[in-house]
């Protein structure tokens, strides 16, 4: 085996392994380090792995069809053998270099790869696996010499089998690259016992810290959508009277809650608002086991994350794990009475306090008026007392979460009239119907975070408030299971009624929306399918109009979609 060729091939392949491995680890990170979910994602994105599969199979196929020369001496055979192997290795090396260049760092991701301590541990395991494979390649190379030295058979047999054995070291190294998509989740599985032990230590430490503060009021917030907005609104209201801590951004997982408690919770805090997210059955129960909330708020139940929940019944039962915990703790559960699925469960919880605009809500909103400048509404408490509120938040749907926040804040002892000013000060949560005036006659409604059917309808209603050239930019909704195509089709039909122009991001992903728009009789000359977000924004900005231009950014899929 030619040492120089071997070293060049190995170096190129290692470069490709590093680049491609980091890209795969990034996708695993975006999938929450959950191997089943990542495996589902790989299955859905099967096409991206086809070149690797073909190369993996192809290199073994080369062993089955050697070129056989029947004349000449042993020296001629050895020389021909070397040339054939060199040519094949050169071809494979070029393919590996292409893979390296296609995955080279530098691409700007919406959510960059984070080199956390967990990632570093997985990378260590991954490169140990790679080292084992390459060591096997060196072993195979060493066996070539032993084989040739001890072989006393016919010239043809020696030549063809030496051809096979000479290729084996390169095949070993190449396989390490082509199997990288499997070695990445394998590293995650190998490390799982270690990660579980580490996570449990941190979780138990957070539990001890919470237990050391018996006077701390803990409130859990969950829902298919609206929970982050509710958390921000409630924090604003409670902070006007109490020292309050909330989980930041979307820190709604066990480790997100644990990090918040260990890093940010202080003895002076009186309220801890804990957002609780779930993608699978019993994940709310797991979060309740950490935070142990005395009170809770369920903002909504709907067809979110159906691909992992499996059914809407599982979604309902998982969200109400918070209500079960609160009931066991003797606390109060605040329920959005406008949500049909929640309303059907109210009777099971004697401790329930309902809020909403529907008849029968204990805390009821009425006389709602909306404009492109904000929303006004009246709140009527269970004792019949009423108060008028105004907010800069856009849309009638924002009243629901404000009602829940007002109801809970009043339940802590804050008079309703003292909440008027804090409600007026509340700003939109980033990326949730956030109004961004960029100048030049263009205003963006940034509703990019985690779109869902209810949120899409609300966003289109807000867009309809503006007397302007109304443009929708969207890649559609995901994680809706078997209903995804149907719900995106309906979204397209509704968008056709509210928009002047529609820009879809990604052809395959948005096909059901496109079909819905077409079915609604919309002028398809005003629909554009963009390859990516930058292309979509450029197209939205290029549309001619004499009016002010309002662009709704509805959902922004992460890099693993």
N, C-alpha and C positions, 0 to 999 in steps of 0.2 A: 504494500500500500504506500502510495506517495505521501510522505509526511506533510509537504507543503500544501498539496491539494486538500488533505484532511484538515489541516489547521484553518485554511481559508473557508472551507465549507462549514466547519464547526462554528467559526466566528460569525459568519453571515447568519447561520441558523440561530445562534444564540441571540443575536440582535433582534431577529424576528420574534423569537420566543419572548424576550423582554417586552417589546412594544405591544405584541398581540396579547400577552399575558396581562399587562397593565390595563389594556382596553377591556378585557374580560372581567378583571377584578372591579373595574369601574361599574360595569353593568350589574355585577353581583351586589355591589354596594347600593346601587339605586334600587335593587330588588330587596333591600333590607337584610342582606346576608342570609336569606331564607332559601335553602337549596330547592325545595319543591317549587316555590314561586319562580326561582331562576330557571329551573328545568322547564317549566311551562313557558317562560319567556323564550328560551332557546328553541323550543318546539314551534312557537309562533313565528320566530324569526329564522326558520330553518334555512332559508336561501343564503344567508350570510355565511353558512358553514359548508355549502356545497363544494367550493374550490378545495377546501382542506380535506374533505372526504374523498374527492377524486384523486388528489395527490397521494393521500394515504394508501388508497387501493392501487393506484397506478404504480407506485414504487415496488410493491410486491408483485404486480403483474409482470414487471421487467424480469423478475427471476424466472418466470415460466417460459420466456421466449429468448433464450440467448442465441446470439449469432454463432453458428458452428462452422469452423473452417476445417476441412478434412485433409488438406495437403500441407506440406511444409514440416519443419522440425519443431521441436519443443520450444526453441527460442522464438520462432515466428509466432507460435501460439501465445506465448507469454506476452510478446510485444502487442499483438492484436488485442489480447485480453485487457492490457493496460489502457490501450486507446479507447476501447469500448466503455470501460468503467469510467475513465476520465470524461468522456463525452456525456455519459448519463449523469455523472455527478455535477458537471458544469450546468447541464440543463436544470437539474433539481435546485442547484445553488441559485440560479437566476430567478426561479420561481419563488424561492424563499426570500430573496432580496426584494422582490415585488411585494410580498406579504409584509415585510418590514417597512417598506416605504408607504404602503397603504395605511399602516397603523402607527406611523411615526407620531411622536408628541407634537403639539402645536395647535391642534384643533381646539377652538374655543367652545367649551361645553356650557350649557345653561347652569348645570350644577357640577362644579369641578370635582375631580377625584380628590378625596381627602386621605392623606396618609396617617390614619389613626393607628393607635397601638394595636388594635385588632388586625388591621390590614397588614401591618409590619409582621405580625406573627404568622399570618396566612402566607405572606410572600416568602418567609423563611421556609415554611413547609413546602411550598410550591417549588422553590429552587433546590431543595433537598431531593424532591422527586425527579427534577430535571437532572441533577447530578448523578443520581442512581442510574438513570437511563443512559447518560453519556458514559458513565463508568462501564456499563454493559457494552457500549460501543467499543471502548478501548479493549475490553476483554475479548470481544469478537475479533478485533483487528489482530490481537496477539495470537489468537487461535489460527489465524490464516497461516502464519509462518510455521506453526507446529504441524498443521495439516499438510502443507506442501512438503515439509521435511520428512514426514513419516509415510507419505503416500507411495505405494509401489503398485500402481495399476496402469492401465493403458493410458496413452497420451491424451486421447480424446476425453476420457473420463476425468483425468486430472485437470485438463483445460477447462471443461464446462463447470466443474465443481469449484475450481479456483475462482472462476467468474462469479459464481453465486456468493462464495464466502467473502470475496473482496468487496462486494456491494453491501454486505450486511452491516458493517459499522456505520455507513452513511444512512442506511435505512433506519437504524436505531435512533440516530440524532434527528433525522427528519421526522420520525414518528413523535418525538418529544414536542415538536412544533405543531404538527397536525392534530395531536391529541390535547393541545393546550386548553381548548374549551371544556374538556372533560377533567383535566388536571386541576383547573381552578376550583370548580365546586368540590372536587375530591379533597383538595386542601382544606376547604371549609368544613367538610364532614370529619376529616381527621382531627381538626382542631376543636370540634364541637365540645367534647368533654372538658377541655381546658377553658374554652370561652364560657361554658355554663358555670363552671366553678368560680371564675373571675366575676362574672355578672352577679352570681348569688351573693358573693362577698359584699359587693357594692350595694346591692339591693337590701341586704340585711343591715348594713351600716345606715342606709337611709331610713329604714324602718325604726331603728334605734333612736335616730335623731328626732323623728316625728313623735315617737312614744315619749320622748323626754320633754315634750311641749303639750301637756294635756289640755291647756286652755286655748290652743290653736284651733280656729274654726276651719275645717277642711271641706271644700265643696268640689265635687266632681262634675264635669261637663262632658257630655257625649252626644252624638247624633250623626246621621249620615252626612249632613252638611249643616253649616251654621255654627258649629261648636267653637271655632276659632274666633269668629266675630262676637259671639256671646261672651267668650272669655275676655276679650278686649273691652267690650262695653261694661261688663260687670266690674272689671278691675277699675275702670274710670269712676264708676259710681261709688264703689266701696272705698276707694282711695280718698274720696272727699271727706271721709269720716274716720277711716281705720288705716293702720299700717298693713298694706296688702302685698302679697307676692303671687305672681301668676307664672305658669310655665311659659317660657318665651317661644315666639314664633310657632312652629308646629312640633314642639317637643311633647308629643302625645303618646310615646311608646314607653315600655318599662324602663329602658335606660335613659330616655329623655327626662322622665319624671325623677328618676334616681339622681341624675346629674344636677337637676334644678335644686332638689332638696339638699344634697351634700354641698353644693357650691354656693347657693344663694339664700337659703333659709336662715333667718337670724332670730334670736330670742325675742326681739321686739315685734316681730310679725304677729298680727292678730288674725289674719285671714290668708289661707292658701287656696288659690284657684287652680285646679288641676284638670287640664284638658286631657281627655281619654279617647284615643283613636283605636280602631280595630279593623283588621282585614280578614280575620278568621274567628270562628266560634270560640268563645270563652276568653278572648283576649281582654275584654273589659273586666271580667272577673279577676284576671291576673293583675290588672292595674289597681283594682279595688283592694287586692291583697297587699299592695304596697302603700297606697295613699290612705286607705281606710276612711273614706269620706263620710261625714255625718249627714251632709245634705248633698243633693244632686240635681242636675238640670238635664233633661233630654230635649234637644232642640228639634229633632226630626228623625224620621225613619223612612228610607227610600231605597231604590235599587242601585246602591253604590257598592262597589267591590263584589259584585255578584259572582265573578269568576272564581274568587277565593271562598266566599261564603257558601255558594252553592244554591241558595234559595232565599227568598225574601223572609220566610219564616225564621231562618237562621239569623238574619240581620235583626229582626225584631227581638228575638230571644237574647241575642248578645247585647244589644243596646240596653235592654231592661235588666241585665245583670247589675247595672248601676242602681236601678230602683230596688232590686232585691237586697243589695248591700245596705242601702240607706234605710230600708224598712227594718232590717235586722238590727241596725244601730239605733233605731228609734228616732231617726231624723225625718226631714221633709224632702219629698221629691217634687220638683217643679216640671210640669209637662206641657208641651206645646199643644193646646187643644185644637188648633187649626189643622193639625196633621191627622189624617183619618186613621192610620195604623196606630198612632199613639192613643187617640181618643178611644179606640176599641179596648185598650188595656187599662184605662183609668180606674174602672171599678175594682180591679184587683189590688189597689193600693189605697187604703184608707187615709194614709198620710199625704196623699197627692194634693198639690196646689196647681191649678190649671191657669194658663194664660193664653190669650189669642184674641182674634177679632170675631170668632164664631160665637153664636148664641150659646149660653151655658158656661162660658169661661169665667172663672172666679175673678181674675184680673183681665178686664176686657178693654180692648182698644176700639175706638169708634171715631166717626167724623174725620177720616183720613183724607188729607189733601196733599197731592204731590206735584212737584214742578221740577224744572231743571236746576232750581236753586236749593231744593231740599224738601223736607216732609214735615207736616204738622199732624198731630193726632191728639185725641182725648183719652185719658186712662181713667177707668172707673174701678175703684177698689172693692173688695168683697163687702165692706161696710157701706157702700153706696157713695162714698166720697169721690169726687172727680177733680181732675187737673189737666190743663192743656199743656202739651209739650211741643217743642220745635227742634228740628235737627238738620244738620247739613247733609246727612246721609240721604242717598237717592233711592226712591222706590218704596212702594207700599210694603214689599216683603221685609224691609229693614225694621218695620214696626214690630214684627213678631219677636225678634231677638231683643229689641229694646224693652218690650213688655215683660219678657222673662227677667231681664236684668233689673228693671224697676221693681218688679214683684219681689225678687229676692232681697234687693237692697232695703226695701221697706220692711221686709220681714226681720231684718237685723236691728230695726229700731230707727232708721232714718226717715223722717217725715217726707211724704211725697213731694210737697212743695219745695223742699230743699234739694230735690234732684233735678229741678227744671234747668238750672244753670249748668250742672255737670253734663246733662243730656245734650244741651245746646253746644257744648264744647267738644263732644265726641267727634273724632275725625274718622274717615273711612280706613278700614284695615288695609294695609298694603296688598295690592293685587286682588282685592275683592270690591269690585265696582268703585275703584279709586279714580277720581277725576283728575286728569293731568293735562294742564293747558300748556302746550309746547310752543305757543305763539304761531305767527304766520297764518292765523285763521284755522288752525287744526287743534282739536281737543281729543284726547284719548280717554276712553273709559277702560281702565285696566282691570279686567276680571279674569286674569290669567290663571289663577290658582284653582286646580282641582274642580273642573266643571262637572256639573251633574244636571239631570233633566229639570229639576225645580229651579236651579240657579240659572240655567240657560233661558228659561221662560222669563224669569225676573229681569235678567240682563237685557233681553229684547224689549221688555216693557219700559225699562229705563231709557233705552235708546230711542224709543218712540216718543219720549217726552220732549225731545229737542226738535226745534224748527230749524233743520239743517240738512245738509247732505249726509245721509246716514250710511255708514260702511261697516260691514261685519268682517272681521278677520278671525278665522277659527280652524283648528285641526279636528274639531269634533270631540266627542266624549269616548272614554275608554273604560275598561274594567266593568262592563255592564253585562257580561256573560252572554247568554243566548238572546237577550233583548237588545244588545248593542246596536245591531243594524236597524231594528224597528224604531228605537228611540232616536237614533241619529236621523232617520228618515223623517220622523215627526218634527225634529228640530229644523230640518231643511224647509219643511212646509211652513213653520211658524216664522222662520227668518225671511221667507219670501214676502210675508205680509208687512214686515217692519223695516226692511232695508231698501236703499236705493242701489247699492252695489254690494256684492258678496265676494270675498276672497277666501278660498279654501286652501289649507296648507297640507299638501300631500295627496296624491291622486288616489292611491289604494285605500288609505284610511278614511277619506271623506266621500267615497263613492255613494254611500247611502244618503248623505246630506245632499249631494248633487242630485240624486234621483228625487228626493223630496222637494227640492227647489223647482225642478222641472215639472213635477206632478202638480205643483201649485200654480203653474202657468206663468212663472216669472220669466222676464226677458233674459234668456241665457247668454245674450251678448254682454250682459252686465255681471256675469259670473266668471271669475278667473281662478284657475287651479295653479297654485304656486308650488315650487319645489321645496322651498324652505321659508322660514320666517322673514329673513331679510328681503327675499324676493317679494313676499306678500306685502310687506310694509311699503316697499318701493312702488308697487302697483297701486296700493291704496292712496298713497300720496300723489300719484300721477293723474288721478281722475279729475277732469275739469268740472268746476262748479262755480256759480256766482254766490252761493251761500257759504255759511260757515261749515266746515267739515268736522264731523264727529265720527271717530273710529272706535268701534267696540272690539277690544282684544279679548275674545272669549275662549279661555283655556290656552295653555301653552304646555304641550306634552313634554315630559322629561326626556333625556337623551336615550333612554331604553325603549322608546316607542318610535 
